[in-house]
Amino acid sequence: MPSTEPVPPEESLHVSAPEQFKALAHPLRHRLLFALGQQPATIGQLAIALGSQKGTIAHHLKVLREAGMVRIVETRQVRGGTEQYYQRTARRFDFAGEALATQTPVLLQAVAQELASAEDEPFLVLRNIRLSQPQVESLTAALTDLSEKLDDAGPGERRYGLLVGLYRPRQTDPRHDTV
C-alpha cells in the first residue's frame, strides 16, 4: 500500500474520445477499472487479483493510461526496481449515445467474468415489467440517486460491485408487447 495519500479520483469522466472507446474495447480493461475502484494498486497486485500475467496487465494499463482513464499516483524504489501504483482517474465513467451501444456488450462480458469469480452468491434480479413514462422517469431517478449516494465504507470493508440498469427491449412486433 502506498505510504502517501493518493489524489482522489474525479467524480466522473465523460467517455467521448476515440482512444477511450478503444481502451474500453477489451473486458480485462474493464476488470482493471473495477479492481482500481477502491484503492491504488501495482501491476503485481493487479495480476494476482485478476489471475493474469504481469506483462498482460502492464499492456492494458498502458492503454488505459494513454486514454486518460488511469494514472500513476505513486512510484517507489524497491529491491533495485521501480514499483508504480495505479489509480482510476474517475469514480464513474459516463457513456452516452453511440458509445453506450458499443460498450455495453464488452462491459457486460467483464461483469460476467467478475460474477463468475465472485466469492459469494451474487444477488441478481432480471424482471420485465410494463411501465408508464412517469414510472420510468421516477425509477431512473431513484436508481441514480441510490447508486450515486452510497458512501464508501472505507479500506477495512469488503469491495462489492453494483450494476444498475433499466432498459427497454427491442420489440420484434410492436403489436404484440406481451412478453
C-alpha positions in Angstrom: 0.0 0.0 0.0 1.4 3.4 -0.8 2.8 5.4 2.0 1.3 8.7 0.9 -2.4 9.5 0.4 -3.2 9.4 -3.4 -5.1 12.2 -5.1 -8.7 11.3 -5.0 -10.3 10.5 -8.4 -12.7 12.9 -10.1 -16.3 12.1 -9.6 -17.0 11.2 -13.2 -15.4 11.1 -16.7 -17.5 11.6 -19.8 -16.2 8.9 -22.2 -16.2 10.5 -25.7 -12.7 10.3 -27.2 -11.8 7.5 -29.7 -8.9 6.4 -27.6 -11.2 6.0 -24.6 -13.6 3.8 -26.7 -10.6 1.8 -27.9 -9.3 1.4 -24.3 -12.6 0.0 -23.2 -12.9 -2.5 -26.1 -11.3 -5.3 -24.0 -13.1 -6.8 -21.0 -9.8 -7.1 -19.0 -9.5 -3.3 -19.1 -13.0 -3.0 -17.6 -11.9 -5.5 -14.9 -8.8 -3.4 -14.2 -11.0 -0.4 -13.8 -13.2 -2.4 -11.4 -10.2 -3.5 -9.4 -8.8 0.0 -9.2 -12.2 1.3 -8.0 -11.3 1.4 -4.3 -7.6 1.9 -3.9 -4.4 2.2 -5.9 -2.6 -1.0 -6.9 0.6 -2.2 -8.5 0.9 -4.3 -11.6 1.8 -7.3 -9.5 -1.1 -6.8 -7.1 -3.5 -6.5 -10.1 -2.0 -9.6 -11.8 -2.7 -11.6 -8.6 -6.2 -10.2 -8.1 -7.2 -10.8 -11.7 -5.4 -14.1 -12.3 -3.3 -12.7 -15.2 0.3 -12.2 -16.2 2.2 -9.0 -15.2 3.0 -8.3 -18.8 -0.6 -8.5 -19.8 -1.7 -6.2 -17.0 1.1 -3.7 -17.9 0.0 -3.6 -21.5 -3.7 -3.0 -20.6 -2.8 -0.4 -18.0 -0.7 1.5 -20.6 -3.7 1.6 -22.9 -5.9 2.9 -20.1 -3.3 5.4 -19.1 -2.9 6.8 -22.6 -6.7 7.2 -22.8 -6.7 9.2 -19.5 -8.6 6.6 -17.5 -5.9 5.6 -15.1 -2.9 7.4 -13.7 0.2 6.6 -11.7 -0.2 8.1 -8.2 3.0 6.9 -6.6 6.4 5.5 -7.6 8.7 3.7 -5.2 12.1 2.1 -5.4 12.0 -1.5 -4.3 14.8 -4.1 -4.5 16.6 -2.3 -7.2 13.4 -1.8 -9.3 10.6 0.7 -9.5 7.1 0.0 -8.3 4.2 2.1 -9.6 0.8 2.4 -8.0 -2.1 3.0 -10.5 -5.5 4.6 -9.7 -8.6 5.4 -11.8 -8.9 9.0 -12.8 -12.7 9.0 -12.1 -15.0 7.1 -9.7 -17.6 6.8 -12.5 -17.4 6.6 -16.3 -20.4 8.0 -18.2 -21.4 6.8 -21.6 -24.0 8.3 -23.9 -25.4 7.8 -27.4 -23.5 5.5 -29.7 -20.8 5.0 -27.1 -23.2 3.2 -24.8 -24.3 0.8 -27.6 -20.7 -0.1 -28.5 -19.6 -0.5 -24.9 -22.5 -2.5 -23.4 -21.5 -5.9 -24.7 -17.9 -5.6 -23.6 -18.9 -4.1 -20.2 -21.4 -6.9 -19.6 -18.8 -9.5 -20.6 -16.4 -8.0 -18.0 -19.2 -8.0 -15.4 -20.0 -11.7 -16.2 -16.3 -12.6 -15.6 -16.5 -10.7 -12.3 -19.7 -12.6 -11.3 -18.2 -15.9 -12.3 -15.3 -15.4 -9.9 -17.5 -13.9 -7.1 -16.7 -15.1 -3.7 -20.3 -15.2 -2.5 -23.5 -15.9 -4.4 -24.4 -12.7 -6.3 -27.8 -11.0 -5.9 -29.3 -10.7 -9.4 -32.8 -9.9 -10.4 -34.0 -9.6 -14.0 -37.6 -8.6 -14.5 -39.6 -7.5 -17.4 -42.5 -5.2 -16.5 -44.7 -2.7 -18.3 -44.1 0.9 -17.0 -45.6 4.3 -17.9 -43.3 7.1 -18.9 -43.7 8.8 -15.4 -42.8 5.4 -13.7 -39.7 5.1 -15.9 -38.6 8.6 -15.0 -39.3 8.0 -11.3 -37.4 4.7 -11.3 -34.5 6.1 -13.2 -34.2 9.0 -10.7 -34.4 6.6 -7.8 -31.8 4.2 -9.1 -29.5 7.1 -10.0 -29.9 8.5 -6.5 -29.3 5.2 -4.8 -26.2 4.4 -6.8 -24.6 7.8 -6.5 -25.3 8.4 -2.8 -23.9 5.2 -1.5 -20.9 6.1 0.7 -17.7 4.0 0.6 -17.3 2.3 3.9 -13.5 2.6 3.8 -10.5 0.4 3.3 -11.3 -2.0 6.1 -14.5 -3.2 4.4 -15.1 -5.6 1.6 -15.5 -4.4 -2.0 -18.7 -5.1 -3.8 -19.8 -4.5 -7.4 -23.0 -2.7 -8.2 -24.7 -2.9 -11.6 -27.8 -0.9 -12.0 -29.8 -0.9 -15.2 -33.1 -0.1 -16.8 -33.6 -0.8 -20.5 -36.4 -1.2 -23.0 -36.0 -4.4 -25.0 -36.4 -4.0 -28.8 -39.8 -5.2 -29.9 -39.9 -7.7 -32.7 -43.5 -6.9 -33.4 -44.8 -3.7 -31.8 -48.4 -5.0 -32.0 -47.5 -7.8 -29.5 -45.9 -6.2 -26.5 -47.0 -9.1 -24.3 -43.8 -10.9 -23.2 
